[in-house]
Amino acid sequence: MIDRMIERYRDVLILVARVLLTVLFVLSGFGKLTDYAGTVGYMAHVGAPLPSVAAVVAIVMELLVGAALLVGLRVRPLALLLMLFVAGTALLGHPFWSMEGAERGLNQVQFLKNLSIMGGLLLLAVAGPGRYSLDRT
């Protein structure tokens, strides 16, 4: 019964999944764009190479790639690209293995959340954009 219901609403569910996966990226990317100096400072703080370039990459990945996924444009390759970006941010931004105490626990949770997001992006790449998208597959 649940299988039939999921298949019946497959395209709607894929749309909902795209929205849920991308709202974080679009809002975060917009925040980085509107506070570019703060974003560069944060990139320097976490040890990103070339902080001003890293800030631009983060803005493009989060805001532009996130928006493209939201509307269903080039979903499969962009979901994989964003998955790689999230892996990099997990490794660079949340190195819990080098921390102690509460900081370690907080960053471990953030690292694991990134892994979960990567799983969602991988599933989106497999499922494709669905009917309610610019790609319409």
N, C-alpha and C positions, 0 to 999 in steps of 0.2 A: 504494500500500500504506500509506504513512504517513498519507495523508488519511483512509482508512477507519479506521485505528486511532485517530486523533485524534477523529473523529466518534463512534466507538464509546464512547470514554472522555471525551467532551466535558464532561459534568457533573462528573465527578471532577476533571478538569483545571481547570475553572473554580473549584471548591472549593479546590484546591491553590493556585491563583493568588490567590484571596481571602486565604487564610491567609498566604502569602508577602508579599503587599502590606500586610497590616494588622498583622502582628506588631510591626513597627517602631513604628507609631503607638500601638498599645495600650500597649506597654512604655514608650515615651517619655512618653506622657500620664500613665501611672501614676507615673512618676518625677517629673514636674512637679507632680502633685497632692501627693505625699508630701513634696516639698521646695518648697512654694509660695514661701517667702521667697527661696530661691535662684533660682527661676524668675523672680520679679519682678526680682531683681537682674540676671539675664541679659538680660531684656527691656530694662531701662534701659541696660545696657552696649551692646547692639546698636542703640540709638536708637529702639526701638519707642515710638510715641506711647501715652501712658497705660499705663505698664508693668504696673500691676496688672490693668487690663482686658485688655491683650494676653495676660497670663498665663492669665486665665480663658478667653479665646477659644482659646488654644493647647490648654489642658486639654480643653475641650469637643470641639474638632475632633479632637485626637489620640485621646483616650480614648473618648469617647462615639460620635463618628462612626466611628472606627476599629473599635470593638466592633460597631456596627450593620452595617458592611460585612462584618466577620468572620462574623457569623451570617446574613448575606444579607437584611438588612432595608433596603428602599428604596434598593437598590444603585445604580441608574442616577443619580438626582439627587444622592445623597450622594457617589458617586464623582466627579461633576463638581464638587461643592462642595469636596471635599477637594483636588481638583486645583488649584482656585483658591487655596486656602490654601497648598498647597505652592509655588505660583508666588510668592506673597507672601513666604514664608519664604526662598525662594531669593534674591529681590531684596533683602530686608532683612538676612538673616543671612549671606549669602555674596557681598558686593559685591567680587569679586576684581579688577574693573577699576580699583578705587581703591587697590590694595595693591601691594606690592613683594616680590620675593624669594620665599622659601619660603612665607610667608603667602599670597601670591597664588596659588601653585600648589596649596596645600592647599584654599583656598576655591574655586578654579576646579573642582577635582574634586568638591567638595561641591555646588556649583552644578549641575554636569553630572549628578550623581546625582539631584538633585531633578528635573531635566528627564526623566531616565529613569523615575523614579517617576510623574511626571505622565503619561508615555506609557502606563504600566501602568494607571493609573487611568482614562485615556481608553478604553483597550481594554476594561476592566471595564465601563465605562458602555455601550459598544457591545454587548458580549457578553451583558450582563445577569447576574443572580445564579446562573443554573443551577438544576437540580432540587434540589440539596442546600442549600436556603436557606429562610429564612422566607417569602420572596416566591415561591419555586418557579415560575420561568418557564423 
